[in-house]
Structure formats: structure tokens, C-alpha cells
Amino acid sequence: MTATKRAVVIGGGIGGLTAAAALHLRGLRVTVLERAPSLRPIGAAISLSANALRALDVIGLGDEIRDLAAWQGDGGLRTPGGRWLSRSNAEAAAARFGGPLVLLHRATLIDHLAARLPGGAVRTAADALLADPGDRDRPARVRTPEGELEADLVVAADGIHSGVRATLFPDHPGPVYSGFTTWRVVKPVPGADFASHETWGRGRIWGTHPLKDGRVYAYAAAVTPAGGHAADERAELLHRYGDWHHPVPAVLAAARPEDVLRHDVHHIAEPLPAYHRGRVALVGDAAHAMPPTLGQGGNQAIEDAVVLAHYHDDLSAYTAARLPRTTAVARQAVKVARLNLMTNRAGVVVRDAALAALSKAGPALFLRSFDGIADWRPPQPPYASRQTQVGER
């Protein structure tokens, strides 16, 4: 009788839990080690585009998440004064890429993913270190406070400051500061009626989007030196964005200082030589952290996870499938950050005029930015989905 293979996943975030669920479906015995005391993520919302939803179809979760889509009607890109530079709508996005754009709280997605795992698969408050990456002739070993675990496969989903990545590739420079910081808020905003939008200013952006549960997700970004923090981040947002168009002032009025999350943005500028070594594979930010300007960080982690499950016996094939794609997406995210956080006043005027002209000539910039990204499909057919054909490629 062939022994059941064991996978140890380091990190219980979106990429790690998706990988665990996909590997469980492939028949592996999975253990997830999360160093935090619970799986409740520190963060706000996540945007899932059609590529990630197709990946979630592989683990039978795609339709559950599609049902949480809240974007209806118009949306697009605006100036701080409220003028529309580019318009689109949910129907056009779904038609272009074969599915909706779903915005949901990260905690909701974590709960759905964890529910796909057998009882006891997730261990919280479990620090983990890679003791040995293993090779063809010996298993990998992961050190925990309770002792070492041997594994046929180790999935490193331990984030942008991945200790596993540093162990596997000690000469890699790691993440660099992207040049801007972000703020995020999720709050009910009574009486706020608005079209989903992102607003580009000079060295600043703001986005406001509805969630299915009735709350509003807002985010902001600004070019600023690394390491900055304000005693009152809500007051900082009022200073930077308080005179922008509706519903920005209403969101800030509804928020309390403790509701505002602020984080500097880092990304991996120099691609790794591979996403695996020995019996260890990197997924998500541990492999290819990118700026959030395309909203693809979590989406690419979900893609990684299902592709890794498909190629779990051949990690070189996993690297070949994922490294070129994620490198291209990450570079595009950096380019978009340079465009939407432009600080030159004259350049901003030219940028806005060009965006308005391009929008009149064809599909909205928002939709074009997802060409070659949102139309991705997993290498394997989904195991369960109402909305995706089993044989679809």
C-alpha cells in the first residue's frame, strides 16, 4: 500500500489555506502552521477577479464567492473634484473576462477556505522554521515548538518577509519599499449612495467600494517616505483627502481613528531564480510580493496554490508555470503605481487628459488593465462549479 503523502503549509493566510485545500483534494495529508493565535486576518477587503475565481472553482469554492459580488451598475475612475475620467460597469467587466469582480472582507474568504479543510488540519500559535528543504531522497523537515515534522512537500506561504525564502535564497535582496503608504477602512456609512470608483490625484489615490454586507471598503495611498505614522491616522486622511468628492468626506466622518489601518507598501523588485528548492515551494507574497495597484496580490497567491497542487510531484513545472506570469503581473503593478501616483503637476494634467481620451476611444482603462490577467485559467478542470464547464480551458 502506498503511504499517503504529507504536506506542511507554513502560513495560514489566503495563499496557504488555498494551497492546503487544493492539496487535500489531491489526497495529501495536510497540516497548516499559523504563527498567529487565530486565523482572523489583520486587514480589510480583497478584490477577486475572474482569474482567482476560476482557481477557486478547482476547490469547489468559486460559486460561493461569486454569490458575494456587490458591484452593480456603473463605476470607474475619477478626479479629486469628482469628474469621471473613465467609466465602466459590472456587466461589461463580467462579459470581458467571463466572470464578476468580487470584493469581500479577507476574514470572510479565510473562513470559507478554512471550512474546506478537515478538522485538526490547522494549528494556530505555531511558529515554524524550515530545518531542511529535503531532496529527491529525503523528506523536508520543519521545526516547531512541539518538535520536527517531516513532509513530502512544504508550502511556504509566510508572507512578504518570508523566513523560508531567506533560507532557500540567502543571496536574494528581498523586498524593497515601493515609495508609498496605504490606509484602509471598512465601515458602515449610513446614507452614502455612490458608484464604485477609484480616484487619482497628484501623488495620492482613493478608492470607495460597497461590500455585500452593506459596509463600505475605502482605501487610500500616498507617496511618502517609509516609516511614517501619525498619532491620529483618521486626522491624517482628513488632511490629505477631506476636500475630495463625495463620498470621501462621508467615509471619513463615519470612521474612528482606530478603524484606520496604515501600512507601508513593499514589493520584490528582483524576481527569484525559482519558486522552489528541494521539496519546498513558495506561494503568494513569499514568492512575488507586488504593489496593490492592480489588486492582484491575493489573486496571484490563489493561482499559485491551485497550480502547485496540480504540479505537486514536479516543483520545477510549478516554477515554470508561475514565475514568468507572476513576474509580468508584478512589473505591471509597479508601472501602474508610477502612473496613478504620479507627483508631477504637469504630468498629472497630461495623464488625466489621456485617460479621458482613451476611455472615449475604447474599453475603460480599468478593464484594459486586466487584459492578460483576468482571463487566466487553471491547468486542471475544476472539481466543482455550477458556472464553469468541467472541460473548460
N, C-alpha and C positions, 0 to 999 in steps of 0.2 A: 504494500500500500504506500502511495506517495504521500509524504508528510505535507501538511498544509504550510504554505509559505507565510512568513511573518513580516509585516511592515510596521515600522515605528515612525510616527509622524511627530516632528518637533515643531510645535506651534499650533494652537487651536483657533486660528483666525479663519478667514474665508477660504484662502487657498489650502490651508492644512485640512480643514474639515471637508472641503470638496474632494480633495485627494483621498482622504480616508474613506469617504462614502463610495467613491468610484472604485477604489481598490477592494473594498469589502464586497462590492458587486462582482468583482472578478475572482472572488473566492479566497482572498488573502485574509489572514487573521490580523486585525489592525489594532494598534494601540496609539492613542494621541496623547502627547505630553504637553500640557499647557502650564507655563510657569505662574500665570496669574491665579488668584484664588477662585475665579469663576470664568465662564465663557462670555460673560457680558462685556461687549467691547467698549472701549473708550473711543467715542467718535460720534458721528452724526449719520448722515444718509449716504447711500451709494446708488449710483445710476448704472443700471444693467441694460446694455444694448443687445441687439438680436444675436450677436456672436456668442455672448455669455449665456443667453437663454437657450441657444441650441446646445451648448455644452451641458447645461443643467438638465436638458432633456435626456442626456445619457444616464443620469442617475434618477430619472423619473420625477424631477422637481420643477422642470421648466414651466408647466402649465399652472402649478400653484403660484409661482412667482408672477407669471403673466397676468393672473387674476388680480394682482395688486397694482396694476398700472393705473395711474391717476391723471396723467396728462391727457387732456381733451381739448380739442379746438386749436386756437392759434397759439403761437409762441414765436420766439426769435431773439434777435439781437438789437439792443437799444443804446442810445447815448445817455449820459447822466441827466440830461434835460428831458428825456422821455421819447425822443424821436426814434422811430423804428429804422434801423439800417438794413435789416434782413428779416423776412417773415417766413414762417413755416407752420406746419400743423402736424398733429399726431398721425392723421391718416396718411399724409404724404410720407412721413418717416417710415411707417409700417409698410407701405407699398414699395418703397425704395429698397428696404433691407429685409423684407419678409418677416417682420415682427415688430412689436411695440418697443418703446423705450420705457423702462420701469424704474421709478425712483422709490426706494424704500429705506427704512431705517436699517442700519447694519445689524442691530440686535435682532430684528425680525428675520433677516437672512440667516444669521447664526443659529437661531432657534430651529429654522426649517432644516438646515444642514445637519445639526446635531441629532435631530429626530430620525435621520436616515441611518444612524449607527446603532449597533447592538449595545445593550446595557453593559456598563463597565468598560467600554472602549476608551472613554475619555478620562484622563487623570489630570485634575487641576492641582495647583500649587506644587507642580512637579518640574523642578529645574532639570535641564538635560544638557549634557555635553557629549559631543562626538569623541569617543575614545579611539576608534579605529574605523576608517572608511571601508575596510574589507576589500576583497578582490574576488576573482572567479573561484578561488579555492578556499576562502574562509568568509564567514559572515562579518557584517559590520557590527560594531559594539557601541552602545550608547550608555553613558554613565548617568545614573540618577541617585538621589539621596538614599533610595531603598536598595541600590545595587545596580549591576550592569544588566542590560538587555541585549541579546543577540538578535539580529534581524537580517533577513534576505534582502530587504530594501529599507533604507532610511530616507524619509522625505523631509528636507529642511525647508520649513515654512516659517522661519523665525524672524522674518521682517527685514527692514532696511539695514539694521545694524547687526545682521546675522553673524552669530559666532561660528556657525558651521561654515559659512562662506569664507570667513577669515582663516579657518583651519584648513580648508581644502585648497584655497588660493591665497597663501600668505603674502604674495608679492603684489596682489591687486590693490590699487589705491583706495577702493571703497567708495562710498557716496560723497558727493560734493554739494555745497549749498547752491540752490537753484536761483538765488537772487531775490526771492520774495517770501513773504509770510502769508498765512491764511487764517481766517476766522470762520467759524461755523456755528450756526444756531438752528435748533429745531424747537418751534414753539407754536401753540395755537395763536392766531392773530384774528380776533373777532372782527367781522365785518370787512375783512380785506378781500376785495374782488379784483383779480388781476390775471393777466395772461402769463403763462410760464415764460421766463426770459432770462437772458444774461445781458449785463450792461458793461460796456467797455469805456473807461475814461482814460486819463493820462497817467500811466503807471499804476492804475487801480482797476479792478473789476468787481462786479457784484452779480450774484445770481439769486433769483427767488422762484421757488417751485412748490406746488402743492403735493402733499402726501395723501395716500388713500385714507388714512385715519383722520383726516381733517386738519392735521398740523401743517405748518409751513416750514420748508427747509430753505435756509438762506446761507449763502457763503460769500466771502469776500477775499480778495487777495490784493496785496500792495507791494511794490518794490521798496525794500527797506533793508538796512544792514541786519545780518544774522544776530540772533541772541536777544533781540529787543522784546520787552514786555512792558505793559502799562499796569499801573496799580488798579485801574478800572478799565477792562477791555471794552465794555459797552460804551463808556465815555470816549474811548479811542475811536470806536466805529462811528459814533455821532460826530466827532470832529472830522473824520475823513469822508463820511457818506451821508451825513444828516440832511444835506440840501439836495440830495438826488431825488429822482422822480418817485412817485407812488408805485409800489407800497413800501419802499425802503424806510421812510420815516415811521410808518406804522409797525413794521417788524421791530425796529429798534425801540419803539415805545413799549412794545409787548415784552421785550427781553429784559432779564435781570443780569447784572454783571456776572453772576455765577453760571448763567446759561451759555456764555460765550466761550468757545474753545479756540485757542490760538496755537498754531504750530508753524515753525519754520519748515520750508519745503526743501528736501534734498533729493538727489537722483544719482543714479550710477551713470556717469558720463562715459567711462571706458568700459565697453562690453567685456564680460568674462570670456575666457577662451573656451569654456564649455559650461553646461549646466549640470554636469555630473562628474564624479570621480569615484572610482571603486563601485560600491553598492549604494552610493548616496546621490540623490538628485535634489536640486534646488528648484523651488517654485516661488512665484509671486515676487514681492519686493526683495527677497533674499537673492533673487537671480537678476532682476532687471527693474529696480525701482525707477519710477518716472514721474515727472510733474503731473498734477491732476488736471491739466488744461484740456485734455481730451476725455477725461472721465474714464480712462481705460485701465488704471492700475489694478483694481479688483477684477475687472473683466478678463484681463490677461492672466491673472492668477487662476481664475476658474478654467480658462482654456488649458493652461499648463496642467492642471490637476487631471482633467479627463484624458489629455494626450499622454500623460505619464502613466495612467492606468492602462492605456492601450499598449504602451511600449514597455511595461514594467520589467520584462525579461531582457530588454535590449536598450540600455540607457543611452548608448550612442545614437540610436534612432530618435530618442526623445530630444536630445540636444539638437540633432539635425532638423527636427521638425519645429522646434521652438526658438532657437537662438536667432535665426535670421528674421523671423516675424517680429518678435518682441523688440529686437534692436531697431527695426524700422519704425515700429509704433512709438518707441521711446524717443527716437530722434524727431519724429513728427510732433510729439508733445512738447519738446523743447522749442521747436520752431514756432508753434502756436503761442507758447508763453512769451516769446520775444515779440510777437505781433500784438497780442491782446494786452500786454503790459508795457507797451512802448511808452517812453517818457518824453521824447522829443515833441514839442508842441506842434511844429510844422508837420512832422511826420504823422501825428495823430490826425490832423486835418486831411492829409492825403489818404491815409488808411481808411477813414470813415467814408470819404467820397468814393473810394474804390469799392468798398464793401457794398454801398448802396447801388452802385452801377452794376456790379456783378450780380447782385440779387435780382435786379430787373431783367438781366440777360439770361438767367437760368435758375436751377435749383438753389435754394438758400445755402449760404456758406455753412450753416450748421449741418446740413445734410451732406454737403460735399466733403466735409472734414472726416466723415465716416466711410467714405468710399475706400474699399480695400481692407476695411477693418470690420465693420458690422456685417458684411456678407460672408464672413468666415464660417466654415462648417467643420465639425469634428471628424477625425479619421474613421470613427466607428459609428454605426447607426445607433440611435437612442434605444435604450431598453424599454422606455415607457413614455408616451406622449400622446395626447389627443390631437394635437395640432401639427405634428411633424410626421411625415411619412417615414416608415421604418427603413425603406430603401433609399431615402433621400440623400443626395450627396451635394 
